[in-house]
Amino acid sequence: MVSIDDVEKGKPEPNIFLFASERLGVAPEDCIVYEDSDGGLEAARRAGMCFIDVRVL
């Protein structure tokens, strides 16, 4: 588990997603982010990860 307390900058900076992929030993481009906020989607994009917007329209 990774939280905002584990990184210096939160979303939309990609730090939290990059740290999670590092801890998992998985390249960012091999990750999929399920996200429900604009900042989170931007963070995933900046991290070079695939992402899915899970918000109900």
All heavy atoms as a GROMACS GRO file, in nm:
protein
  435
    1MET      N    1   0.083  -0.116   0.000
    1MET     CA    2   0.000   0.000   0.000
    1MET      C    3   0.089   0.124   0.000
    1MET      O    4   0.193   0.126   0.064
    1MET     CB    5  -0.091   0.001   0.123
    1MET     CG    6  -0.187   0.115   0.116
    1MET     SD    7  -0.306   0.135   0.251
    1MET     CE    8  -0.341  -0.025   0.309
    2VAL      N    9   0.048   0.223  -0.076
    2VAL     CA   10   0.119   0.350  -0.084
    2VAL      C   11   0.018   0.462  -0.056
    2VAL      O   12  -0.094   0.457  -0.105
    2VAL     CB   13   0.182   0.370  -0.224
    2VAL    CG1   14   0.247   0.504  -0.236
    2VAL    CG2   15   0.283   0.260  -0.253
    3SER      N   16   0.060   0.561   0.022
    3SER     CA   17  -0.030   0.674   0.050
    3SER      C   18   0.042   0.806   0.026
    3SER      O   19   0.164   0.807   0.003
    3SER     CB   20  -0.081   0.667   0.194
    3SER     OG   21   0.019   0.711   0.283
    4ILE      N   22  -0.031   0.914   0.038
    4ILE     CA   23   0.025   1.047   0.020
    4ILE      C   24   0.139   1.073   0.118
    4ILE      O   25   0.229   1.151   0.090
    4ILE     CB   26  -0.086   1.154   0.030
    4ILE    CG1   27  -0.035   1.292  -0.010
    4ILE    CG2   28  -0.146   1.158   0.169
    4ILE    CD1   29   0.006   1.305  -0.153
    5ASP      N   30   0.137   1.005   0.232
    5ASP     CA   31   0.242   1.022   0.333
    5ASP      C   32   0.376   0.966   0.287
    5ASP      O   33   0.480   0.995   0.347
    5ASP     CB   34   0.201   0.956   0.464
    5ASP     CG   35   0.079   1.021   0.526
    5ASP    OD1   36   0.063   1.144   0.511
    5ASP    OD2   37   0.000   0.949   0.589
    6ASP      N   38   0.377   0.886   0.180
    6ASP     CA   39   0.498   0.823   0.130
    6ASP      C   40   0.573   0.905   0.025
    6ASP      O   41   0.682   0.865  -0.017
    6ASP     CB   42   0.465   0.685   0.070
    6ASP     CG   43   0.411   0.589   0.173
    6ASP    OD1   44   0.468   0.582   0.283
    6ASP    OD2   45   0.311   0.521   0.142
    7VAL      N   46   0.513   1.015  -0.020
    7VAL     CA   47   0.574   1.096  -0.127
    7VAL      C   48   0.574   1.243  -0.089
    7VAL      O   49   0.500   1.286  -0.002
    7VAL     CB   50   0.499   1.075  -0.261
    7VAL    CG1   51   0.515   0.932  -0.312
    7VAL    CG2   52   0.353   1.111  -0.250
    8GLU      N   53   0.661   1.318  -0.157
    8GLU     CA   54   0.672   1.462  -0.130
    8GLU      C   55   0.556   1.541  -0.188
    8GLU      O   56   0.506   1.634  -0.126
    8GLU     CB   57   0.803   1.518  -0.186
    8GLU     CG   58   0.924   1.485  -0.102
    8GLU     CD   59   1.046   1.556  -0.152
    8GLU    OE1   60   1.035   1.671  -0.199
    8GLU    OE2   61   1.154   1.496  -0.146
    9LYS      N   62   0.516   1.507  -0.310
    9LYS     CA   63   0.411   1.582  -0.379
    9LYS      C   64   0.299   1.488  -0.418
    9LYS      O   65   0.322   1.380  -0.470
    9LYS     CB   66   0.467   1.651  -0.504
    9LYS     CG   67   0.569   1.758  -0.473
    9LYS     CD   68   0.615   1.825  -0.601
    9LYS     CE   69   0.714   1.936  -0.568
    9LYS     NZ   70   0.760   2.003  -0.689
   10GLY      N   71   0.175   1.535  -0.399
   10GLY     CA   72   0.058   1.456  -0.435
   10GLY      C   73   0.014   1.482  -0.578
   10GLY      O   74   0.078   1.556  -0.654
   11LYS      N   75  -0.096   1.422  -0.612
   11LYS     CA   76  -0.153   1.437  -0.745
   11LYS      C   77  -0.185   1.584  -0.771
   11LYS      O   78  -0.224   1.653  -0.678
   11LYS     CB   79  -0.280   1.354  -0.756
   11LYS     CG   80  -0.258   1.206  -0.731
   11LYS     CD   81  -0.393   1.135  -0.721
   11LYS     CE   82  -0.376   0.991  -0.677
   11LYS     NZ   83  -0.505   0.925  -0.654
   12PRO      N   84  -0.162   1.635  -0.888
   12PRO     CA   85  -0.142   1.567  -1.015
   12PRO      C   86   0.003   1.530  -1.046
   12PRO      O   87   0.031   1.484  -1.156
   12PRO     CB   88  -0.195   1.666  -1.118
   12PRO     CG   89  -0.163   1.800  -1.062
   12PRO     CD   90  -0.181   1.781  -0.912
   13GLU      N   91   0.094   1.550  -0.950
   13GLU     CA   92   0.230   1.501  -0.972
   13GLU      C   93   0.225   1.348  -0.973
   13GLU      O   94   0.145   1.287  -0.903
   13GLU     CB   95   0.324   1.551  -0.862
   13GLU     CG   96   0.342   1.702  -0.861
   13GLU     CD   97   0.398   1.755  -0.991
   13GLU    OE1   98   0.486   1.692  -1.050
   13GLU    OE2   99   0.349   1.861  -1.035
   14PRO      N  100   0.312   1.282  -1.049
   14PRO     CA  101   0.304   1.137  -1.064
   14PRO      C  102   0.374   1.057  -0.954
   14PRO      O  103   0.373   0.934  -0.957
   14PRO     CB  104   0.376   1.115  -1.198
   14PRO     CG  105   0.478   1.224  -1.203
   14PRO     CD  106   0.409   1.343  -1.141
   15ASN      N  107   0.428   1.125  -0.855
   15ASN     CA  108   0.512   1.059  -0.754
   15ASN      C  109   0.449   0.935  -0.691
   15ASN      O  110   0.515   0.832  -0.676
   15ASN     CB  111   0.548   1.158  -0.643
   15ASN     CG  112   0.615   1.282  -0.694
   15ASN    OD1  113   0.582   1.333  -0.801
   15ASN    ND2  114   0.709   1.335  -0.620
   16ILE      N  115   0.323   0.944  -0.651
   16ILE     CA  116   0.260   0.832  -0.581
   16ILE      C  117   0.248   0.709  -0.670
   16ILE      O  118   0.271   0.596  -0.626
   16ILE     CB  119   0.125   0.873  -0.519
   16ILE    CG1  120   0.082   0.772  -0.414
   16ILE    CG2  121   0.020   0.896  -0.626
   16ILE    CD1  122  -0.028   0.822  -0.323
   17PHE      N  123   0.215   0.729  -0.798
   17PHE     CA  124   0.204   0.616  -0.890
   17PHE      C  125   0.340   0.558  -0.924
   17PHE      O  126   0.356   0.436  -0.933
   17PHE     CB  127   0.130   0.658  -1.018
   17PHE     CG  128  -0.015   0.688  -0.996
   17PHE    CD1  129  -0.073   0.798  -1.055
   17PHE    CD2  130  -0.095   0.606  -0.918
   17PHE    CE1  131  -0.208   0.826  -1.036
   17PHE    CE2  132  -0.230   0.632  -0.899
   17PHE     CZ  133  -0.286   0.743  -0.958
   18LEU      N  134   0.439   0.643  -0.941
   18LEU     CA  135   0.574   0.595  -0.970
   18LEU      C  136   0.632   0.518  -0.852
   18LEU      O  137   0.698   0.414  -0.869
   18LEU     CB  138   0.665   0.712  -1.009
   18LEU     CG  139   0.628   0.780  -1.141
   18LEU    CD1  140   0.712   0.905  -1.161
   18LEU    CD2  141   0.643   0.684  -1.258
   19PHE      N  142   0.606   0.565  -0.731
   19PHE     CA  143   0.654   0.495  -0.612
   19PHE      C  144   0.586   0.359  -0.599
   19PHE      O  145   0.650   0.259  -0.567
   19PHE     CB  146   0.630   0.580  -0.488
   19PHE     CG  147   0.688   0.521  -0.362
   19PHE    CD1  148   0.823   0.491  -0.352
   19PHE    CD2  149   0.607   0.497  -0.253
   19PHE    CE1  150   0.876   0.438  -0.237
   19PHE    CE2  151   0.660   0.443  -0.136
   19PHE     CZ  152   0.795   0.413  -0.128
   20ALA      N  153   0.456   0.354  -0.626
   20ALA     CA  154   0.384   0.226  -0.620
   20ALA      C  155   0.439   0.126  -0.721
   20ALA      O  156   0.460   0.009  -0.688
   20ALA     CB  157   0.235   0.250  -0.644
   21SER      N  158   0.464   0.172  -0.843
   21SER     CA  159   0.517   0.079  -0.944
   21SER      C  160   0.657   0.031  -0.907
   21SER      O  161   0.690  -0.086  -0.928
   21SER     CB  162   0.515   0.142  -1.084
   21SER     OG  163   0.613   0.242  -1.098
   22GLU      N  164   0.735   0.121  -0.847
   22GLU     CA  165   0.870   0.082  -0.802
   22GLU      C  166   0.860  -0.025  -0.693
   22GLU      O  167   0.933  -0.125  -0.697
   22GLU     CB  168   0.941   0.205  -0.748
   22GLU     CG  169   1.082   0.179  -0.699
   22GLU     CD  170   1.145   0.305  -0.643
   22GLU    OE1  171   1.134   0.412  -0.706
   22GLU    OE2  172   1.205   0.295  -0.534
   23ARG      N  173   0.773  -0.006  -0.597
   23ARG     CA  174   0.757  -0.102  -0.488
   23ARG      C  175   0.707  -0.237  -0.540
   23ARG      O  176   0.742  -0.342  -0.486
   23ARG     CB  177   0.661  -0.050  -0.383
   23ARG     CG  178   0.723   0.060  -0.299
   23ARG     CD  179   0.632   0.106  -0.191
   23ARG     NE  180   0.662   0.029  -0.070
   23ARG     CZ  181   0.598   0.047   0.044
   23ARG    NH1  182   0.501   0.136   0.052
   23ARG    NH2  183   0.630  -0.023   0.149
   24LEU      N  184   0.626  -0.235  -0.644
   24LEU     CA  185   0.575  -0.359  -0.702
   24LEU      C  186   0.676  -0.426  -0.795
   24LEU      O  187   0.660  -0.542  -0.830
   24LEU     CB  188   0.446  -0.330  -0.781
   24LEU     CG  189   0.324  -0.295  -0.698
   24LEU    CD1  190   0.213  -0.242  -0.789
   24LEU    CD2  191   0.275  -0.417  -0.621
   25GLY      N  192   0.776  -0.348  -0.839
   25GLY     CA  193   0.873  -0.401  -0.933
   25GLY      C  194   0.815  -0.412  -1.074
   25GLY      O  195   0.854  -0.502  -1.150
   26VAL      N  196   0.724  -0.322  -1.106
   26VAL     CA  197   0.658  -0.322  -1.237
   26VAL      C  198   0.686  -0.188  -1.306
   26VAL      O  199   0.676  -0.082  -1.244
   26VAL     CB  200   0.505  -0.341  -1.221
   26VAL    CG1  201   0.436  -0.336  -1.355
   26VAL    CG2  202   0.475  -0.472  -1.149
   27ALA      N  203   0.722  -0.193  -1.432
   27ALA     CA  204   0.749  -0.071  -1.508
   27ALA      C  205   0.621   0.012  -1.518
   27ALA      O  206   0.511  -0.044  -1.534
   27ALA     CB  207   0.799  -0.105  -1.648
   28PRO      N  208   0.632   0.145  -1.508
   28PRO     CA  209   0.513   0.230  -1.517
   28PRO      C  210   0.427   0.204  -1.641
   28PRO      O  211   0.304   0.202  -1.632
   28PRO     CB  212   0.570   0.372  -1.520
   28PRO     CG  213   0.700   0.361  -1.448
   28PRO     CD  214   0.752   0.224  -1.485
   29GLU      N  215   0.490   0.178  -1.753
   29GLU     CA  216   0.414   0.155  -1.877
   29GLU      C  217   0.336   0.023  -1.874
   29GLU      O  218   0.251   0.000  -1.960
   29GLU     CB  219   0.504   0.162  -2.000
   29GLU     CG  220   0.616   0.064  -2.001
   29GLU     CD  221   0.746   0.114  -1.938
   29GLU    OE1  222   0.744   0.214  -1.864
   29GLU    OE2  223   0.850   0.051  -1.963
   30ASP      N  224   0.365  -0.063  -1.776
   30ASP     CA  225   0.292  -0.189  -1.762
   30ASP      C  226   0.182  -0.181  -1.656
   30ASP      O  227   0.121  -0.283  -1.623
   30ASP     CB  228   0.389  -0.302  -1.727
   30ASP     CG  229   0.485  -0.333  -1.841
   30ASP    OD1  230   0.446  -0.315  -1.958
   30ASP    OD2  231   0.599  -0.375  -1.813
   31CYS      N  232   0.158  -0.063  -1.602
   31CYS     CA  233   0.056  -0.044  -1.499
   31CYS      C  234  -0.072   0.013  -1.559
   31CYS      O  235  -0.069   0.081  -1.660
   31CYS     CB  236   0.107   0.055  -1.393
   31CYS     SG  237   0.247  -0.005  -1.298
   32ILE      N  238  -0.183  -0.018  -1.492
   32ILE     CA  239  -0.312   0.042  -1.525
   32ILE      C  240  -0.366   0.107  -1.399
   32ILE      O  241  -0.373   0.043  -1.294
   32ILE     CB  242  -0.413  -0.062  -1.576
   32ILE    CG1  243  -0.361  -0.132  -1.701
   32ILE    CG2  244  -0.548   0.004  -1.603
   32ILE    CD1  245  -0.449  -0.246  -1.749
   33VAL      N  246  -0.400   0.234  -1.410
   33VAL     CA  247  -0.454   0.311  -1.297
   33VAL      C  248  -0.604   0.325  -1.316
   33VAL      O  249  -0.650   0.366  -1.422
   33VAL     CB  250  -0.388   0.450  -1.290
   33VAL    CG1  251  -0.453   0.536  -1.184
   33VAL    CG2  252  -0.238   0.438  -1.268
   34TYR      N  253  -0.680   0.291  -1.213
   34TYR     CA  254  -0.824   0.314  -1.209
   34TYR      C  255  -0.844   0.436  -1.120
   34TYR      O  256  -0.811   0.432  -1.002
   34TYR     CB  257  -0.898   0.193  -1.151
   34TYR     CG  258  -0.887   0.072  -1.241
   34TYR    CD1  259  -0.778  -0.014  -1.234
   34TYR    CD2  260  -0.985   0.045  -1.336
   34TYR    CE1  261  -0.767  -0.124  -1.318
   34TYR    CE2  262  -0.976  -0.065  -1.420
   34TYR     CZ  263  -0.866  -0.149  -1.410
   34TYR     OH  264  -0.855  -0.257  -1.493
   35GLU      N  265  -0.893   0.543  -1.176
   35GLU     CA  266  -0.892   0.671  -1.106
   35GLU      C  267  -1.027   0.740  -1.116
   35GLU      O  268  -1.099   0.724  -1.215
   35GLU     CB  269  -0.781   0.759  -1.166
   35GLU     CG  270  -0.759   0.890  -1.100
   35GLU     CD  271  -0.729   0.883  -0.952
   35GLU    OE1  272  -0.630   0.819  -0.913
   35GLU    OE2  273  -0.805   0.943  -0.875
   36ASP      N  274  -1.057   0.821  -1.013
   36ASP     CA  275  -1.186   0.889  -1.009
   36ASP      C  276  -1.174   1.041  -0.993
   36ASP      O  277  -1.268   1.106  -0.948
   36ASP     CB  278  -1.272   0.832  -0.896
   36ASP     CG  279  -1.212   0.857  -0.758
   36ASP    OD1  280  -1.096   0.904  -0.749
   36ASP    OD2  281  -1.282   0.830  -0.659
   37SER      N  282  -1.060   1.096  -1.032
   37SER     CA  283  -1.044   1.241  -1.023
   37SER      C  284  -0.959   1.293  -1.138
   37SER      O  285  -0.876   1.219  -1.193
   37SER     CB  286  -0.978   1.280  -0.890
   37SER     OG  287  -0.841   1.241  -0.888
   38ASP      N  288  -0.980   1.419  -1.171
   38ASP     CA  289  -0.900   1.480  -1.278
   38ASP      C  290  -0.752   1.481  -1.240
   38ASP      O  291  -0.666   1.451  -1.324
   38ASP     CB  292  -0.946   1.624  -1.305
   38ASP     CG  293  -1.083   1.629  -1.372
   38ASP    OD1  294  -1.122   1.530  -1.437
   38ASP    OD2  295  -1.149   1.733  -1.358
   39GLY      N  296  -0.721   1.515  -1.115
   39GLY     CA  297  -0.581   1.517  -1.071
   39GLY      C  298  -0.516   1.381  -1.078
   39GLY      O  299  -0.400   1.368  -1.116
   40GLY      N  300  -0.591   1.278  -1.043
   40GLY     CA  301  -0.538   1.142  -1.050
   40GLY      C  302  -0.515   1.096  -1.193
   40GLY      O  303  -0.415   1.029  -1.222
   41LEU      N  304  -0.605   1.131  -1.282
   41LEU     CA  305  -0.587   1.095  -1.423
   41LEU      C  306  -0.466   1.166  -1.482
   41LEU      O  307  -0.388   1.106  -1.557
   41LEU     CB  308  -0.713   1.129  -1.504
   41LEU     CG  309  -0.837   1.046  -1.468
   41LEU    CD1  310  -0.960   1.106  -1.533
   41LEU    CD2  311  -0.818   0.901  -1.508
   42GLU      N  312  -0.446   1.291  -1.445
   42GLU     CA  313  -0.328   1.366  -1.491
   42GLU      C  314  -0.201   1.305  -1.434
   42GLU      O  315  -0.100   1.292  -1.504
   42GLU     CB  316  -0.340   1.513  -1.453
   42GLU     CG  317  -0.222   1.598  -1.494
   42GLU     CD  318  -0.197   1.605  -1.644
   42GLU    OE1  319  -0.287   1.572  -1.724
   42GLU    OE2  320  -0.085   1.644  -1.681
   43ALA      N  321  -0.204   1.264  -1.308
   43ALA     CA  322  -0.087   1.201  -1.246
   43ALA      C  323  -0.051   1.071  -1.318
   43ALA      O  324   0.066   1.043  -1.344
   43ALA     CB  325  -0.113   1.175  -1.098
   44ALA      N  326  -0.151   0.991  -1.351
   44ALA     CA  327  -0.127   0.866  -1.424
   44ALA      C  328  -0.068   0.895  -1.561
   44ALA      O  329   0.027   0.827  -1.604
   44ALA     CB  330  -0.257   0.787  -1.437
   45ARG      N  331  -0.120   0.995  -1.630
   45ARG     CA  332  -0.067   1.032  -1.762
   45ARG      C  333   0.078   1.075  -1.750
   45ARG      O  334   0.163   1.030  -1.826
   45ARG     CB  335  -0.150   1.145  -1.823
   45ARG     CG  336  -0.109   1.178  -1.967
   45ARG     CD  337  -0.172   1.307  -2.016
   45ARG     NE  338  -0.125   1.424  -1.945
   45ARG     CZ  339  -0.005   1.481  -1.961
   45ARG    NH1  340   0.081   1.430  -2.046
   45ARG    NH2  341   0.029   1.588  -1.891
   46ARG      N  342   0.108   1.159  -1.651
   46ARG     CA  343   0.246   1.206  -1.630
   46ARG      C  344   0.340   1.092  -1.593
   46ARG      O  345   0.459   1.098  -1.623
   46ARG     CB  346   0.250   1.312  -1.521
   46ARG     CG  347   0.186   1.443  -1.559
   46ARG     CD  348   0.198   1.542  -1.447
   46ARG     NE  349   0.126   1.666  -1.474
   46ARG     CZ  350   0.128   1.770  -1.392
   46ARG    NH1  351   0.194   1.765  -1.278
   46ARG    NH2  352   0.060   1.879  -1.424
   47ALA      N  353   0.287   0.988  -1.529
   47ALA     CA  354   0.369   0.872  -1.490
   47ALA      C  355   0.392   0.779  -1.608
   47ALA      O  356   0.472   0.686  -1.598
   47ALA     CB  357   0.301   0.796  -1.376
   48GLY      N  358   0.322   0.802  -1.719
   48GLY     CA  359   0.338   0.715  -1.836
   48GLY      C  360   0.259   0.586  -1.824
   48GLY      O  361   0.292   0.486  -1.887
   49MET      N  362   0.155   0.588  -1.741
   49MET     CA  363   0.074   0.469  -1.718
   49MET      C  364  -0.056   0.476  -1.796
   49MET      O  365  -0.107   0.585  -1.824
   49MET     CB  366   0.042   0.457  -1.568
   49MET     CG  367   0.163   0.439  -1.483
   49MET     SD  368   0.118   0.431  -1.309
   49MET     CE  369   0.278   0.393  -1.237
   50CYS      N  370  -0.110   0.360  -1.829
   50CYS     CA  371  -0.244   0.355  -1.885
   50CYS      C  372  -0.342   0.386  -1.773
   50CYS      O  373  -0.313   0.360  -1.656
   50CYS     CB  374  -0.273   0.215  -1.939
   50CYS     SG  375  -0.170   0.170  -2.079
   51PHE      N  376  -0.456   0.443  -1.806
   51PHE     CA  377  -0.550   0.477  -1.701
   51PHE      C  378  -0.693   0.464  -1.750
   51PHE      O  379  -0.721   0.472  -1.869
   51PHE     CB  380  -0.526   0.618  -1.647
   51PHE     CG  381  -0.520   0.724  -1.753
   51PHE    CD1  382  -0.635   0.786  -1.798
   51PHE    CD2  383  -0.398   0.761  -1.807
   51PHE    CE1  384  -0.628   0.884  -1.896
   51PHE    CE2  385  -0.390   0.860  -1.904
   51PHE     CZ  386  -0.506   0.922  -1.949
   52ILE      N  387  -0.782   0.440  -1.652
   52ILE     CA  388  -0.924   0.428  -1.679
   52ILE      C  389  -0.996   0.520  -1.582
   52ILE      O  390  -0.976   0.514  -1.461
   52ILE     CB  391  -0.972   0.282  -1.661
   52ILE    CG1  392  -0.901   0.193  -1.764
   52ILE    CG2  393  -1.123   0.271  -1.672
   52ILE    CD1  394  -0.924   0.045  -1.745
   53ASP      N  395  -1.082   0.604  -1.637
   53ASP     CA  396  -1.165   0.694  -1.558
   53ASP      C  397  -1.285   0.616  -1.509
   53ASP      O  398  -1.366   0.570  -1.591
   53ASP     CB  399  -1.208   0.813  -1.644
   53ASP     CG  400  -1.281   0.922  -1.568
   53ASP    OD1  401  -1.330   0.895  -1.457
   53ASP    OD2  402  -1.289   1.033  -1.622
   54VAL      N  403  -1.298   0.597  -1.378
   54VAL     CA  404  -1.406   0.513  -1.325
   54VAL      C  405  -1.526   0.594  -1.277
   54VAL      O  406  -1.619   0.538  -1.220
   54VAL     CB  407  -1.355   0.422  -1.210
   54VAL    CG1  408  -1.249   0.328  -1.262
   54VAL    CG2  409  -1.305   0.504  -1.093
   55ARG      N  410  -1.525   0.724  -1.302
   55ARG     CA  411  -1.637   0.807  -1.260
   55ARG      C  412  -1.761   0.774  -1.343
   55ARG      O  413  -1.752   0.747  -1.462
   55ARG     CB  414  -1.605   0.955  -1.275
   55ARG     CG  415  -1.493   1.000  -1.181
   55ARG     CD  416  -1.459   1.143  -1.205
   55ARG     NE  417  -1.381   1.153  -1.329
   55ARG     CZ  418  -1.314   1.261  -1.366
   55ARG    NH1  419  -1.316   1.369  -1.292
   55ARG    NH2  420  -1.246   1.263  -1.478
   56VAL      N  421  -1.874   0.777  -1.278
   56VAL     CA  422  -2.002   0.756  -1.346
   56VAL      C  423  -2.044   0.889  -1.405
   56VAL      O  424  -2.048   0.990  -1.338
   56VAL     CB  425  -2.110   0.705  -1.247
   56VAL    CG1  426  -2.244   0.691  -1.319
   56VAL    CG2  427  -2.067   0.575  -1.185
   57LEU      N  428  -2.072   0.888  -1.534
   57LEU     CA  429  -2.110   1.012  -1.602
   57LEU      C  430  -2.258   1.035  -1.594
   57LEU      O  431  -2.339   0.956  -1.588
   57LEU     CB  432  -2.065   1.010  -1.748
   57LEU     CG  433  -1.915   0.995  -1.766
   57LEU    CD1  434  -1.883   0.985  -1.915
   57LEU    CD2  435  -1.844   1.114  -1.706
   0.00000   0.00000   0.00000
